Amino acid sequence: MADFFNDVYDVVRLIPYGRVTSYGAIAQYLGTKMSARMVGWAMNAAHGMPNVPAHRVVNRQGLLTGRFHFSTPTKMQELLEKEGIAVVDDQIVNFDRFFWNPSFELL
């Protein structure tokens, strides 16, 4: 599982500033389409990992489902807003505009 987590972190490190992706998009890129939950576990364990912008990974609807794994419940939103991404009621506004799909972007 450590190798899978490291593969997830490698993808997350490639998410550009001001963009977000989903657990499922990362899983699909890694060839494990049905493993979105495992990507979530990797993200929960990512805190303290160097250069892993975990705040840029959300669920498939743009919801900040991982927000409680940050130092405060609002930290994830604050980090996204610093990158120009608006969040209302724990959901990214205009999610499609900010979505980064590694399966297309990393061809």
Sequence and secondary structure as in RCSB ss.txt:
>XXXX:A:sequence
MADFFNDVYDVVRLIPYGRVTSYGAIAQYLGTKMSARMVGWAMNAAHGMPNVPAHRVVNRQGLLTGRFHFSTPTK
MQELLEKEGIAVVDDQIVNFDRFFWNPSFELL
>XXXX:A:secstr
 HHHHHHHHHHHTTS TT BEEHHHHHHHTT TT HHHHHHHHHT TTSTT  GGGEE TTSB TTGGGSSSTTH
HHHHHHHTT  EETTEETTHHHHB  HHHHT 
